[in-house]
């Protein structure tokens, strides 16, 4: 039985290493699954790496190592110098950046990951409230591998459409798109728990602000299609205020530039959803009652969408890509394409005409 377990272990490790290009002795390797970056007092970087030891006889298969250097490449050298294993990055799943560091700019660190041929593009990027090392080195009673736990938590929320995806290639794509900014999950450790209840807003490569994950729902609607989302909304129908939960949300958006000289955008959102729960009993089989509820949901979604757009303007960020849309319209009219700073000026002056259409699919007595 022990021989079977050992064989299965080595087969698993071989599968993990498949595609790394260089055949290496498994027992001599440490497979990095998460990395963290902090800036410390003297301007140097503090790097933290969570890695698997490829040793079935080891007591601790997961190890965390930290060190300082001036560059991310220097951190790799430092970590390998201090470790008994050669740490390889082919299995990195999450990169965590201290918020203070992110406010100063993280492009060199992100680009370094992007240029590493051994690292896939499916790495999730996140911002940490406080030090990344505090999140990665803390001992959590519920998990022995914080790197994999964090990766699975983010992936589960992305797949459930509760969070905007922030993979390495997605960050780079948004960064290099003139007229659009990247976003990332904003994580925080509270005692023995990790909270992912905010979204970090970037202005180019720098952290510029944050929104709640609820506001992230409306941002996601403006960035991409929804297929299976859910949302709790506070409605007013016949002067009665109550909460309802809509689910199986499917949405599509259409954003058009209406005025080139005085930037004004038409933002149209179409949603279909089912009502899962309602704190007030309403017979939705009656057309007039259904119309009232749909109208109330439309007004609530429109109000929160307009509030989000104003918040994005306040932070001078454009994760939706209005600048991109404006530039396309300029080029079609024969005008010169704007640069990043000019696109930001457009966002400051832009007006938005928001229109929301909601169709409720499930009817009957709810409540």
VOGU-3710 file (C-alpha; in Angstrom, 3 decimals, decimal comma):
1> xxxxxxxxxx> 0,000/0,000/0,000  2,839/2,381/0,834  4,441/1,690/-2,565  1,137/2,534/-4,277  0,885/5,834/-2,357  4,453/6,740/-3,282  3,814/5,907/-6,938  0,669/8,056/-6,946  2,584/10,900/-5,282  5,341/10,869/-7,909
11> xxxxxxxxxx> 2,828/10,660/-10,746  1,070/13,735/-9,323  4,291/15,684/-9,031  5,312/14,682/-12,549  1,974/15,958/-13,837  2,475/19,264/-12,043  5,889/19,662/-13,600  4,753/18,653/-17,077  5,404/21,475/-19,501  8,110/23,152/-17,449
21> xxxxxxxxxx> 10,563/22,243/-20,197  13,499/21,106/-18,060  13,575/17,610/-16,592  14,633/17,897/-12,962  14,961/15,624/-9,932  11,698/15,966/-8,010  13,162/15,755/-4,505  15,412/18,739/-5,202  12,562/21,079/-6,134  10,162/23,365/-4,311
31> xxxxxxxxxx> 7,020/24,174/-6,324  5,998/27,775/-5,637  2,197/28,171/-5,497  1,915/31,742/-4,172  4,162/34,801/-3,984  3,791/38,040/-2,059  5,487/41,422/-2,399  5,883/44,167/0,211  7,903/47,354/0,327  9,888/47,803/3,511
41> xxxxxxxxxx> 11,387/50,891/5,111  14,574/51,261/3,072  12,764/50,933/-0,257  13,734/47,288/-0,633  11,284/44,510/-1,433  10,201/41,858/1,034  9,233/38,740/-0,891  7,285/35,789/0,486  6,910/32,452/-1,292  4,642/29,531/-0,414
51> xxxxxxxxxx> 5,921/26,302/-1,951  5,463/22,536/-1,969  8,388/20,358/-0,965  8,647/17,473/-3,402  9,404/14,933/-0,677  6,811/12,301/0,380  8,733/11,646/3,608  8,775/15,277/4,771  6,689/16,240/7,804  5,686/19,571/6,279
61> xxxxxxxxxx> 4,949/19,410/2,555  4,162/23,145/2,452  6,833/25,689/3,386  6,830/29,491/3,521  10,049/31,431/3,000  10,698/35,181/3,065  13,624/37,396/2,113  14,573/40,883/0,949  16,136/42,271/-2,225  15,948/45,275/-4,529
71> xxxxxxxxxx> 14,199/43,489/-7,416  11,876/40,530/-7,946  14,714/38,625/-9,641  16,851/39,393/-6,609  14,129/37,932/-4,382  14,252/34,697/-6,365  18,013/34,507/-5,832  17,609/35,219/-2,100  14,918/32,564/-1,648  16,927/29,898/-3,453
81> xxxxxxxxxx> 19,995/30,777/-1,386  18,043/30,293/1,857  16,130/27,167/0,814  17,344/23,574/0,711  15,228/23,140/-2,432  15,467/24,852/-5,800  12,267/26,899/-5,951  10,579/26,870/-9,360  7,676/29,105/-10,340  5,821/26,978/-12,874
91> xxxxxxxxxx> 2,935/26,272/-10,479  2,406/29,801/-9,094  -1,331/30,366/-8,770  -1,594/33,651/-6,843  0,501/36,822/-6,541  -0,279/39,175/-3,642  0,788/42,842/-3,590  0,835/45,038/-0,485  -1,562/47,973/-0,950  1,112/50,521/-0,019
101> xxxxxxxxxx> 3,392/49,055/-2,692  0,531/48,967/-5,216  -0,116/52,692/-4,703  3,428/53,380/-5,921  3,168/51,087/-8,944  3,621/47,363/-9,541  4,222/47,147/-13,297  7,864/45,923/-13,037  6,769/43,109/-10,707  3,819/42,092/-12,871
111> xxxxxxxxxx> 5,867/42,274/-16,070  8,532/40,070/-14,504  5,916/37,373/-13,886  4,607/37,843/-17,412  8,072/37,421/-18,961  8,833/34,222/-17,035  8,196/31,463/-19,581  7,724/28,874/-16,826  4,781/30,768/-15,306  1,374/30,396/-16,932
121> xxxxxxxxxx> -0,991/33,278/-17,600  -3,640/31,863/-15,242  -2,013/33,374/-12,141  -4,507/35,454/-10,148  -3,252/38,886/-9,036  -4,537/40,382/-5,777  -3,975/43,379/-3,516  -3,547/42,884/0,233  -4,730/45,309/2,877  -1,506/45,661/4,817
131> xxxxxxxxxx> 1,454/43,381/4,243  1,231/40,467/1,855  3,648/38,593/4,127  1,138/38,802/7,005  -1,395/36,957/4,860  0,960/34,306/3,481  2,918/33,524/6,674  -0,063/33,347/9,056  -1,039/29,866/10,234  -4,688/29,246/9,405
141> xxxxxxxxxx> -6,480/26,458/11,316  -8,647/25,587/8,297  -5,861/25,096/5,749  -2,198/24,130/5,609  -1,628/25,670/2,168  -2,689/29,310/2,035  -1,565/29,596/-1,586  -3,957/26,942/-2,893  -6,722/28,086/-0,521  -6,484/31,665/-1,787
151> xxxxxxxxxx> -6,424/30,507/-5,398  -9,504/28,326/-4,902  -11,374/31,102/-3,067  -10,772/33,567/-5,898  -11,522/31,016/-8,623  -14,770/29,966/-6,928  -15,956/33,583/-6,763  -14,935/34,254/-10,368  -16,654/31,095/-11,639  -19,755/31,998/-9,619
161> xxxxxxxxxx> -19,655/35,466/-11,201  -19,314/37,133/-7,807  -15,982/38,699/-8,753  -14,209/40,105/-11,791  -11,386/37,861/-12,968  -7,890/39,304/-12,485  -5,510/36,850/-14,087  -2,026/37,907/-15,128  -2,838/38,177/-18,837  -6,054/40,097/-18,071
171> xxxxxxxxxx> -4,185/42,682/-16,004  -1,597/43,137/-18,743  -4,267/43,420/-21,436  -6,173/46,119/-19,513  -2,983/47,974/-18,617  -1,741/48,200/-22,200  -5,179/49,119/-23,564  -5,161/52,938/-23,794  -8,418/54,053/-22,233  -8,975/51,166/-19,819
181> xxxxxxxxxx> -7,673/50,330/-16,332  -7,121/47,008/-14,501  -8,825/45,772/-11,337  -7,944/43,148/-8,709  -9,558/41,505/-5,666  -8,697/43,335/-2,434  -8,051/40,818/0,352  -7,740/41,317/4,086  -6,866/38,988/6,951  -9,093/39,350/10,002
191> xxxxxxxxxx> -7,727/37,040/12,704  -7,861/33,543/11,157  -10,098/34,476/8,251  -9,464/35,946/4,823  -12,025/38,437/3,555  -12,413/39,228/-0,150  -15,080/41,911/0,034  -13,510/44,729/-1,963  -12,177/45,344/-5,457  -8,990/47,342/-6,009
201> xxxxxxxxxx> -9,194/50,020/-8,712  -6,026/50,837/-10,630  -5,052/53,975/-12,494  -2,609/52,476/-14,976  -0,235/50,461/-12,724  -1,072/52,236/-9,449  -3,745/51,453/-6,879  -6,089/54,448/-6,917  -9,143/53,392/-4,922  -11,514/50,605/-4,026
211> xxxxxxxxxx> -15,140/49,583/-4,349  -17,213/46,981/-2,546  -17,897/43,608/-4,126  -21,517/44,749/-4,427  -20,398/47,692/-6,538  -18,261/45,159/-8,380  -21,489/43,477/-9,522  -22,478/46,622/-11,414  -18,944/47,090/-12,724  -18,997/43,535/-14,077
221> xxxxxxxxxx> -22,308/44,264/-15,841  -20,627/47,179/-17,627  -17,470/45,212/-18,511  -18,842/41,863/-19,664  -21,841/39,575/-19,894  -23,454/38,018/-16,838  -24,707/34,447/-17,112  -25,553/33,209/-13,624  -25,188/36,021/-11,102  -27,361/36,828/-8,092
231> xxxxxxxxxx> -28,115/40,014/-6,166  -30,090/41,237/-3,162  -31,925/44,502/-3,891  -33,900/46,950/-1,764  -37,087/47,813/-3,674  -39,932/50,271/-3,287  -43,303/49,115/-4,645  -46,587/50,900/-3,805  -44,744/52,927/-1,137  -43,563/49,728/0,565
241> xxxxxxxxxx> -39,843/49,093/0,965  -38,610/45,508/1,067  -35,724/43,287/-0,010  -35,738/40,771/-2,809  -33,123/38,375/-4,144  -32,804/37,853/-7,881  -30,767/34,979/-9,298  -29,778/33,344/-12,588  -29,056/36,851/-13,788  -28,204/37,078/-17,458
251> xxxxxxxxxx> -27,179/40,438/-18,834  -25,717/42,174/-21,837  -24,687/45,780/-22,267  -24,305/48,242/-25,091  -22,166/51,358/-24,696  -22,107/53,990/-27,430  -20,590/57,436/-27,708  -23,317/60,002/-28,390  -21,259/63,199/-28,524  -17,571/63,455/-29,424
261> xxxxxxxxxx> -17,045/67,125/-28,507  -18,925/67,037/-25,213  -18,320/63,417/-24,244  -21,624/61,686/-23,566  -22,177/57,951/-23,532  -25,302/55,858/-23,859  -25,124/52,935/-21,416  -27,841/50,345/-22,021  -28,172/47,237/-19,876  -30,604/44,393/-20,515
271> xxxxxxxxxx> -31,132/41,831/-17,763  -33,197/38,707/-17,289  -33,495/37,101/-13,865  -35,595/34,938/-11,597  -36,864/36,090/-8,227  -35,575/33,654/-5,640  -36,938/35,351/-2,509  -39,025/38,385/-1,642  -39,737/39,871/1,782  -43,198/41,001/0,609
281> xxxxxxxxxx> -45,861/38,668/-0,784  -46,655/39,662/-4,360  -48,532/37,730/-7,030  -46,260/38,031/-10,055  -48,711/36,108/-12,222  -50,656/39,369/-12,395  -49,171/41,504/-15,207  -49,614/44,775/-13,320  -47,775/43,430/-10,249  -44,998/41,971/-12,383
291> xxxxxxxxxx> -44,598/45,301/-14,175  -44,299/47,163/-10,851  -41,580/44,821/-9,585  -39,645/44,930/-12,861  -39,839/48,735/-12,848  -38,607/48,877/-9,243  -35,660/46,588/-10,046  -34,803/48,700/-13,099  -34,753/51,887/-11,021  -32,641/50,265/-8,285
301> xxxxxxxxxx> -30,076/48,893/-10,764  -29,937/52,206/-12,634  -29,375/54,165/-9,413  -26,532/51,920/-8,250  -24,953/51,905/-11,712  -24,992/55,712/-11,820  -23,491/55,789/-8,321  -20,691/53,485/-9,435  -19,910/55,623/-12,493  -19,647/58,705/-10,305
311> xxxxxxxxxx> -17,286/56,862/-7,956  -15,083/55,807/-10,874  -14,949/59,424/-12,006  -13,990/60,522/-8,486  -11,059/58,080/-8,433  -10,132/59,027/-12,020  -10,155/55,409/-13,137  -11,749/53,733/-16,139  -12,097/49,957/-15,647  -15,072/49,912/-18,046
321> xxxxxxxxxx> -13,072/51,199/-21,015  -14,972/54,366/-21,946  -11,660/55,832/-23,126  -11,239/52,934/-25,552  -14,732/53,498/-26,960  -14,051/57,231/-27,281  -10,767/56,599/-29,121  -12,436/54,247/-31,605  -15,030/56,930/-32,368  -12,284/59,554/-32,815
331> xxxxxxxxxx> -10,392/57,381/-35,266  -13,558/56,694/-37,267  -14,106/60,448/-37,536  -10,548/60,904/-38,842  -9,135/62,426/-35,653  -5,913/61,519/-33,859  -6,027/58,835/-31,183  -5,755/60,133/-27,598  -3,019/59,103/-25,169  -3,619/57,876/-21,606
341> xxxxxxxxxx> -3,699/61,306/-19,967  -6,031/62,698/-22,618  -8,387/59,760/-22,105  -8,511/60,594/-18,388  -9,577/64,143/-19,213  -12,421/62,699/-21,275  -13,550/60,594/-18,299  -13,583/63,687/-16,070  -15,957/65,497/-18,450  -18,059/62,550/-19,591
351> xxxxxxxxxx> -21,807/62,298/-19,045  -23,655/58,981/-18,946  -27,213/58,227/-20,027  -28,003/54,975/-18,213  -30,961/52,862/-19,309  -31,792/49,522/-17,670  -34,339/46,994/-18,899  -35,231/44,029/-16,668  -37,327/40,979/-17,503  -38,428/38,627/-14,718
361> xxxxxxx> -38,695/35,051/-15,974  -40,266/33,345/-12,986  -43,805/34,336/-12,048  -46,348/33,283/-9,436  -46,896/34,183/-5,787  -43,550/35,093/-4,205  -43,004/35,946/-0,567
//
